[in-house]
Amino acid sequence: MTIFYHQLALKLAKATCTYNKEMYHIIQNATQKSNIALPSSIIEWLCIDPESRLFHKITQFPHEFITIYDIESHISFQEINNRLTHVIQIISENQGCFAMAASLEDGDDPPVYVSFNFHYCTEGEKPTWQLQSRSFSTCILSFAWDFNAVNENNDLSQIRNIEDMPAEYTTIEEGPTTYTATAWFYGEEFRRFTIDGKCYLFLVPDGFHSV
């Protein structure tokens, strides 16, 4: 089966993955038991990376990412933008600093939200959620992009504040924009560009913090 949503992410991650039809049937069984429908972009990723091995490669952190065996236990209702929304939790940061969840109510490639207090709410409290990316495929692509930007060797020269964008270049192409948090940092906005064939991650506005 042709990979539709995550082709560029796989290219940036230098991964040769295929769509596993056996995993698709496992996902279908799990969702039927829960009486839910997973968005197509999430199904595709889980069929490519059913046990989150590729995700761990491209984030370089032991964040907990959903696997095909976690689907039922990761579904809940969360209040997001004053709306009770059916979501699936996709990521827990390895030290509990944040969690990410994708909507199950907003199309085939739904937005992803991040909460910094999801793991620390006391009884009666509700997690607060902020937009992380406008689609699940953008979320995955941004992780692969950032992995590519460090050249797999912890070279941070291609991760910069926006004011340090190169003034001279031959080619430039805009990549995915995300908000609030990446695998490694949190901030207000993260913009990505390919400049002269290299992937760059820029922090907007100037200044960011490690997660």
TITORKE-757984 format. One line per 3 residues: number of its first residue (from 1); their letters; for each residue x, y, z of N, C-alpha, C. Coordinates in Angstrom, 1 decimal, padded with zeros to 4 digits. Layout:
// residues N
NUM) A) X,Y,Z,X,Y,Z,X,Y,Z; ...
***
This chain:
// residues 211
1) MTI) 000.8,-001.2,000.0,000.0,000.0,000.0,000.9,001.2,000.0; 000.5,002.3,-000.8,001.3,003.5,-000.9,001.2,004.3,000.4; 002.3,004.8,000.8,002.4,005.7,002.0,002.0,007.1,001.5
4) FYH) 001.0,007.7,002.2,000.5,009.0,001.7,000.9,010.1,002.6; 000.7,010.0,003.9,000.8,011.1,004.8,002.3,011.3,005.3; 003.1,010.3,005.3,004.4,010.4,006.0,005.6,010.1,005.1
7) QLA) 005.4,010.3,003.8,006.6,010.1,002.9,007.8,010.9,003.2; 007.5,012.3,003.4,008.7,013.2,003.6,009.3,012.9,004.9; 008.5,012.6,005.9,009.1,012.3,007.3,010.0,011.1,007.2
10) LKL) 009.6,010.0,006.4,010.5,008.8,006.3,011.7,009.2,005.5; 011.6,010.0,004.5,012.8,010.4,003.7,013.8,011.2,004.6; 013.3,012.1,005.4,014.2,012.9,006.3,014.8,012.0,007.4
13) AKA) 014.1,011.0,007.8,014.6,010.1,008.8,015.5,009.0,008.2; 015.6,009.0,006.9,016.4,008.0,006.2,016.0,006.6,006.5; 014.7,006.5,006.5,014.1,005.2,006.9,013.4,004.5,005.7
16) TCT) 013.6,003.2,005.6,012.9,002.5,004.6,011.9,001.6,005.2; 010.7,002.1,005.3,009.6,001.4,006.0,008.5,001.1,005.0; 007.7,000.1,005.3,006.6,-000.2,004.5,005.3,-000.3,005.3
19) YNK) 004.2,-000.2,004.6,002.9,-000.2,005.3,002.6,-001.7,005.6; 002.5,-002.0,006.9,002.3,-003.4,007.3,000.8,-003.7,007.4; 000.3,-004.4,006.5,-001.2,-004.7,006.5,-001.6,-005.5,007.7
22) EMY) -000.7,-006.4,008.2,-001.1,-007.1,009.4,-001.3,-006.2,010.6; -000.6,-005.2,010.7,-000.8,-004.2,011.8,-002.1,-003.5,011.6; -002.5,-003.2,010.3,-003.8,-002.6,010.1,-004.9,-003.4,010.7
25) HII) -004.9,-004.7,010.5,-006.0,-005.6,011.0,-006.0,-005.6,012.6; -004.8,-005.5,013.2,-004.7,-005.4,014.7,-005.4,-004.1,015.1; -005.1,-003.0,014.4,-005.6,-001.7,014.7,-007.1,-001.7,014.6
28) QNA) -007.6,-002.3,013.5,-009.0,-002.4,013.3,-009.8,-003.1,014.4; -009.2,-004.2,014.8,-009.8,-005.0,015.9,-009.8,-004.2,017.2; -008.8,-003.4,017.5,-008.7,-002.6,018.7,-009.7,-001.5,018.7
31) TQK) -009.8,-000.8,017.6,-010.8,000.3,017.5,-012.2,-000.2,017.5; -012.5,-001.3,016.9,-013.8,-001.8,016.9,-014.3,-002.2,018.3; -013.4,-002.7,019.1,-013.7,-003.0,020.5,-014.0,-001.7,021.3
34) SNI) -013.3,-000.6,021.0,-013.6,000.6,021.6,-014.6,001.5,021.0; -015.1,001.0,019.8,-016.2,001.7,019.1,-015.7,003.1,018.7; -014.5,003.2,018.2,-013.9,004.5,017.8,-013.3,004.3,016.4
37) ALP) -013.1,005.4,015.7,-012.5,005.4,014.4,-011.2,006.3,014.5; -010.0,005.6,014.2,-008.8,006.4,014.2,-008.7,007.1,012.9; -008.1,008.4,012.9,-007.9,009.1,011.6,-006.8,008.3,010.8
40) SSI) -007.0,008.5,009.5,-006.1,007.8,008.5,-004.7,008.0,008.7; -004.3,009.3,009.0,-002.8,009.6,009.2,-002.2,008.8,010.4; -003.0,008.6,011.4,-002.5,007.9,012.6,-002.4,006.4,012.3
43) IEW) -003.5,005.9,011.6,-003.4,004.5,011.2,-002.2,004.2,010.4; -001.9,005.1,009.4,-000.8,004.9,008.5,000.5,004.9,009.3; 000.7,005.8,010.3,001.9,005.8,011.0,002.1,004.5,011.9
46) LCI) 001.0,004.1,012.5,001.1,002.9,013.3,001.3,001.6,012.5; 000.9,001.7,011.3,001.2,000.5,010.4,002.7,000.6,009.9; 003.3,001.8,009.9,004.7,001.9,009.5,005.6,001.7,010.7
49) DPE) 005.2,002.1,011.9,006.0,002.1,013.1,005.2,001.6,014.3; 004.8,000.3,014.3,003.8,-000.2,015.2,004.3,-000.2,016.7; 005.6,-000.3,016.9,006.2,-000.4,018.2,007.1,000.8,018.6
52) SRL) 006.9,001.9,017.8,007.5,003.2,018.1,009.1,003.2,018.0; 009.6,002.2,017.3,011.1,002.2,017.2,011.6,003.3,016.3; 010.9,003.6,015.2,011.3,004.7,014.4,011.2,006.0,015.1
55) FHK) 010.1,006.2,015.8,009.9,007.4,016.6,011.0,007.7,017.5; 011.5,006.6,018.2,012.6,006.8,019.2,013.9,007.2,018.5; 014.0,006.7,017.3,015.2,007.1,016.5,015.2,008.6,016.2
58) ITQ) 014.0,009.1,015.7,014.0,010.4,015.2,013.9,011.5,016.3; 013.5,011.1,017.5,013.5,012.0,018.6,014.8,011.9,019.5; 015.5,010.8,019.4,016.7,010.6,020.2,016.4,010.7,021.7
61) FPH) 015.1,010.5,022.1,014.8,010.5,023.5,013.9,009.3,023.8; 013.9,008.8,025.0,013.0,007.7,025.3,011.6,008.1,025.7; 011.0,009.1,024.9,009.6,009.5,025.1,008.7,008.2,024.9
64) EFI) 007.6,008.1,025.6,006.7,007.1,025.3,005.8,007.5,024.2; 005.8,006.7,023.1,005.0,007.0,022.0,004.0,005.8,021.8; 002.8,006.1,021.5,001.8,005.1,021.4,002.2,004.0,020.4
67) TIY) 001.9,002.7,020.8,002.1,001.6,019.9,000.7,001.0,019.6; 000.7,000.0,018.7,-000.6,-000.6,018.4,-001.2,-001.3,019.5; -000.5,-001.6,020.6,-001.0,-002.3,021.7,-001.6,-001.4,022.8
70) DIE) -001.4,-000.1,022.6,-001.8,000.9,023.6,-003.1,001.6,023.2; -003.7,001.3,022.1,-004.7,002.2,021.5,-005.9,002.4,022.5; -006.4,001.3,023.0,-007.6,001.4,023.8,-007.4,002.1,025.1
73) SHI) -006.2,002.0,025.7,-005.9,002.6,027.0,-005.5,004.1,026.9; -005.3,004.5,025.6,-004.8,005.9,025.4,-005.9,006.8,024.9; -007.1,006.4,024.9,-008.3,007.2,024.4,-009.0,007.8,025.5
76) SFQ) -009.4,009.0,025.4,-010.1,009.7,026.5,-010.8,010.9,025.9; -011.6,011.6,026.8,-012.1,012.9,026.5,-011.3,013.9,027.2; -011.0,015.0,026.5,-010.2,016.1,027.1,-010.9,017.4,026.7
79) EIN) -010.9,018.4,027.6,-011.4,019.7,027.3,-010.4,020.5,026.6; -010.6,020.8,025.3,-009.7,021.6,024.5,-010.4,022.7,023.9; -009.9,023.9,024.1,-010.6,025.1,023.5,-012.1,025.2,023.9
82) NRL) -012.3,024.9,025.1,-013.7,024.9,025.7,-014.6,023.9,025.0; -014.1,022.8,024.5,-014.9,021.8,023.8,-014.4,020.4,024.3; -015.3,019.6,024.8,-015.0,018.2,025.2,-014.7,017.4,024.0
85) THV) -013.4,017.0,023.8,-012.9,016.4,022.6,-012.4,015.0,022.8; -012.8,014.1,021.9,-012.4,012.7,022.0,-010.9,012.7,021.4; -010.0,012.3,022.2,-008.6,012.3,021.7,-007.9,011.0,022.0
88) IQI) -006.7,010.8,021.3,-005.9,009.7,021.6,-004.5,010.3,022.0; -004.1,009.9,023.2,-002.7,010.3,023.7,-001.7,009.6,022.9; -000.8,010.4,022.3,000.2,009.8,021.4,001.6,009.8,022.0
91) ISE) 001.9,010.8,022.9,003.2,010.9,023.4,003.2,011.3,024.9; 004.1,010.7,025.7,004.4,011.2,027.0,005.9,011.4,027.1; 006.3,012.6,027.4,007.7,013.0,027.5,008.3,012.1,028.6
94) NQG) 009.6,011.7,028.4,010.2,010.7,029.2,010.3,011.0,030.7; 010.2,012.3,031.1,010.3,012.7,032.5,008.9,013.3,032.9; 007.9,013.1,032.1,006.6,013.6,032.5,006.4,015.0,032.3
97) CFA) 007.3,015.7,031.5,007.2,017.2,031.4,006.0,017.6,030.5; 005.6,016.7,029.5,004.5,017.1,028.7,003.8,015.8,028.2; 002.6,015.9,027.7,001.9,014.9,026.9,001.4,015.5,025.7
100) MAA) 001.2,014.7,024.6,000.6,015.2,023.4,-000.5,014.3,023.0; -001.6,014.8,022.5,-002.8,014.1,022.1,-003.3,014.6,020.8; -003.8,013.7,020.0,-004.4,014.0,018.7,-005.9,013.9,018.8
103) SLE) -006.6,014.8,018.2,-008.0,014.8,018.2,-008.5,013.6,017.3; -009.6,013.1,017.8,-010.3,012.0,017.0,-011.6,012.5,016.3; -011.7,013.9,016.3,-013.0,014.5,015.8,-012.7,015.5,014.7
106) DGD) -011.5,015.5,014.2,-011.2,016.6,013.2,-010.6,016.1,011.9; -011.2,015.1,011.3,-010.7,014.7,010.0,-009.7,013.6,010.0; -009.2,013.4,008.8,-008.2,012.3,008.6,-006.8,012.6,009.0
109) DPP) -006.5,013.9,009.2,-005.1,014.3,009.6,-005.3,015.4,010.7; -005.7,015.0,011.9,-006.2,016.0,012.9,-005.1,016.7,013.6; -005.4,017.8,014.2,-004.5,018.6,015.0,-004.0,017.8,016.2
112) VYV) -002.8,018.2,016.7,-002.2,017.7,017.9,-002.0,018.7,018.9; -002.3,018.4,020.2,-002.2,019.4,021.3,-001.2,018.9,022.3; -000.7,019.8,023.1,000.3,019.5,024.1,-000.2,020.0,025.5
115) SFN) 000.0,019.2,026.5,-000.3,019.6,027.9,000.9,019.5,028.7; 001.2,020.5,029.5,002.4,020.4,030.4,002.0,020.0,031.8; 000.7,019.9,032.1,000.3,019.5,033.5,-000.6,018.2,033.4
118) FHY) -000.6,017.5,032.3,-001.4,016.3,032.2,-001.0,015.3,033.2; 000.2,015.1,033.6,000.7,014.1,034.5,000.7,014.6,036.0; 000.3,015.9,036.2,000.4,016.4,037.5,-000.9,017.0,038.1
121) CTE) -002.0,016.7,037.4,-003.2,017.2,037.9,-003.7,016.5,039.1; -004.1,017.2,040.1,-004.6,016.6,041.3,-006.1,016.3,041.1; -006.8,015.6,042.0,-008.2,015.3,041.9,-009.0,016.5,041.7
124) GEK) -009.8,016.5,040.7,-010.7,017.7,040.4,-010.1,018.7,039.4; -008.8,018.6,039.2,-008.1,019.5,038.2,-008.2,018.9,036.8; -008.2,019.8,035.8,-008.2,019.3,034.4,-006.9,019.8,033.7
127) PTW) -006.4,018.9,032.9,-005.2,019.3,032.1,-005.5,020.5,031.2; -004.6,021.4,030.9,-004.7,022.4,030.0,-004.0,022.0,028.7; -004.6,022.3,027.5,-004.0,021.9,026.3,-003.8,023.1,025.3
130) QLQ) -002.7,023.1,024.6,-002.3,024.1,023.6,-002.0,023.4,022.3; -002.2,024.1,021.2,-002.0,023.6,019.9,-000.5,023.3,019.7; -000.1,022.1,019.3,001.3,021.8,019.0,001.5,021.8,017.5
133) SRS) 000.6,021.2,016.7,000.7,021.2,015.3,-000.7,021.1,014.7; -000.9,021.6,013.5,-002.2,021.7,012.9,-002.6,020.3,012.3; -001.7,019.4,012.2,-002.1,018.0,011.8,-001.1,017.0,012.4
136) FST) -001.5,015.8,012.5,-000.7,014.7,013.0,000.5,014.5,012.1; 000.3,014.6,010.8,001.4,014.3,009.9,002.5,015.5,010.0; 002.0,016.7,010.3,003.0,017.8,010.6,003.8,017.5,011.8
139) CIL) 003.1,017.0,012.9,003.8,016.7,014.1,004.9,015.7,013.9; 004.6,014.6,013.1,005.6,013.6,012.8,006.7,014.1,012.0; 006.3,014.9,010.9,007.3,015.5,010.0,008.3,016.4,010.8
142) SFA) 007.7,017.2,011.8,008.6,018.1,012.5,009.6,017.4,013.3; 009.3,016.2,013.9,010.2,015.4,014.6,011.3,014.9,013.7; 010.9,014.4,012.5,011.9,013.9,011.6,012.8,015.1,011.0
145) WDF) 012.2,016.2,010.8,012.9,017.4,010.4,014.0,017.8,011.4; 013.6,017.9,012.6,014.5,018.3,013.7,015.7,017.3,013.8; 015.4,016.0,013.7,016.4,015.0,013.7,017.4,015.2,012.6
148) NAV) 016.9,015.5,011.4,017.7,015.7,010.2,018.6,017.0,010.5; 018.0,018.0,011.1,018.7,019.2,011.3,020.0,019.1,012.2; 020.0,018.1,013.1,021.2,017.9,013.9,022.1,016.9,013.3
151) NEN) 021.8,016.4,012.1,022.7,015.6,011.4,023.1,014.3,012.1; 022.2,013.8,013.0,022.4,012.6,013.7,023.7,012.6,014.6; 024.4,013.8,014.7,025.6,013.8,015.4,025.6,014.9,016.5
154) NDL) 024.4,015.3,016.9,024.3,016.3,017.9,024.9,017.6,017.5; 024.9,017.9,016.2,025.4,019.2,015.7,024.2,020.2,015.7; 024.3,021.2,016.5,023.2,022.1,016.7,023.3,023.4,015.9
157) SQI) 024.2,023.4,014.9,024.4,024.6,014.1,023.2,024.9,013.2; 022.4,024.0,013.0,021.2,024.2,012.1,019.9,024.4,013.0; 020.1,024.6,014.3,019.0,025.0,015.2,019.4,026.4,015.7
160) RNI) 018.5,027.4,015.3,018.9,028.8,015.6,017.7,029.6,016.0; 018.0,030.8,016.6,016.9,031.7,016.8,016.6,032.4,015.4; 015.4,032.8,015.2,014.9,033.3,013.9,015.8,034.5,013.4
163) EDM) 016.3,035.3,014.3,017.1,036.4,013.9,018.5,036.0,013.3; 018.8,034.7,013.5,020.1,034.2,012.9,019.9,033.4,011.6; 018.7,033.6,011.0,018.5,033.0,009.7,019.5,033.5,008.7
166) PAE) 020.2,032.7,007.9,021.2,033.1,006.9,020.7,034.2,006.0; 021.4,035.3,005.8,021.0,036.4,005.0,021.2,036.1,003.5; 022.1,035.2,003.2,022.4,034.9,001.8,022.3,033.4,001.6
169) YTT) 021.6,033.1,000.5,021.4,031.7,000.2,021.0,031.6,-001.3; 021.1,030.4,-001.9,020.7,030.1,-003.2,019.3,029.7,-003.3; 018.9,028.7,-002.5,017.5,028.2,-002.5,017.0,028.2,-001.1
172) IEE) 015.7,028.4,-000.9,015.0,028.3,000.4,013.6,027.8,000.2; 013.2,026.9,001.0,011.8,026.3,000.9,011.3,026.1,002.4; 010.1,026.6,002.6,009.5,026.6,003.9,009.0,025.2,004.3
175) GPT) 009.3,024.7,005.5,008.8,023.4,005.9,007.7,023.6,007.0; 007.5,022.6,007.8,006.4,022.6,008.8,006.7,023.6,009.9; 005.6,024.2,010.4,005.6,025.1,011.6,004.8,024.4,012.7
178) TYT) 005.4,024.4,013.9,004.7,023.9,015.0,004.8,024.9,016.2; 004.1,024.6,017.3,004.0,025.5,018.4,004.2,024.8,019.7; 004.6,025.6,020.7,004.6,025.2,022.1,005.8,024.2,022.5
181) ATA) 005.9,023.1,021.8,007.0,022.1,022.2,007.4,021.3,021.0; 008.7,020.9,021.0,009.2,019.9,020.1,009.7,018.7,021.0; 010.4,017.8,020.4,010.9,016.7,021.2,011.9,017.2,022.3
184) WFY) 012.6,018.3,021.9,013.8,018.7,022.8,013.5,020.1,023.5; 012.7,021.0,022.9,012.6,022.3,023.4,011.1,022.7,023.6; 010.9,023.7,024.4,009.6,024.3,024.4,009.7,025.8,024.1
187) GEE) 008.8,026.4,023.5,008.8,027.8,023.1,007.5,028.2,022.5; 007.5,029.4,021.9,006.2,029.9,021.3,005.9,029.3,019.9; 006.9,029.3,019.1,006.7,028.9,017.7,008.0,028.4,017.1
190) FRR) 007.9,027.3,016.3,009.1,026.7,015.7,008.8,026.7,014.2; 009.7,027.4,013.4,009.6,027.4,012.0,010.7,026.7,011.3; 010.5,026.0,010.2,011.5,025.2,009.6,011.6,025.5,008.1
193) FTI) 012.9,025.6,007.7,013.2,025.9,006.3,014.3,024.9,005.8; 014.2,024.6,004.5,015.3,024.0,003.8,016.1,025.1,003.1; 017.3,025.3,003.5,018.2,026.4,003.0,019.4,025.7,002.3
196) DGK) 019.5,025.9,001.0,020.6,025.3,000.3,020.8,023.8,000.6; 019.6,023.1,000.6,019.6,021.7,000.8,019.7,021.2,002.2; 019.8,022.1,003.2,020.0,021.7,004.6,018.7,022.1,005.4
199) CYL) 018.3,021.2,006.3,017.1,021.4,007.1,017.5,022.3,008.3; 016.8,023.4,008.5,017.0,024.3,009.7,015.7,024.4,010.5; 016.0,024.5,011.9,014.9,024.7,012.8,015.1,026.1,013.4
202) FLV) 014.1,027.0,013.3,014.3,028.3,013.9,013.2,028.5,015.0; 013.7,029.2,016.1,012.9,029.4,017.2,012.3,030.9,017.1; 011.0,031.0,017.3,010.3,032.3,017.2,009.5,032.5,018.4
205) PDG) 009.6,033.7,019.1,010.6,034.7,018.9,011.9,034.3,019.4; 012.9,035.2,019.4,014.2,034.9,019.9,014.1,034.3,021.3; 014.8,033.1,021.5,014.9,032.6,022.9,014.0,031.3,023.0
208) FHS) 014.6,030.3,023.6,013.9,029.0,023.8,014.5,028.3,025.0; 013.8,027.3,025.5,014.3,026.6,026.6,014.3,025.1,026.4; 015.2,024.4,027.0,015.2,022.9,026.9,014.1,022.3,027.6
211) V) 013.5,021.3,027.1,012.4,020.6,027.8,012.9,020.0,029.1
***
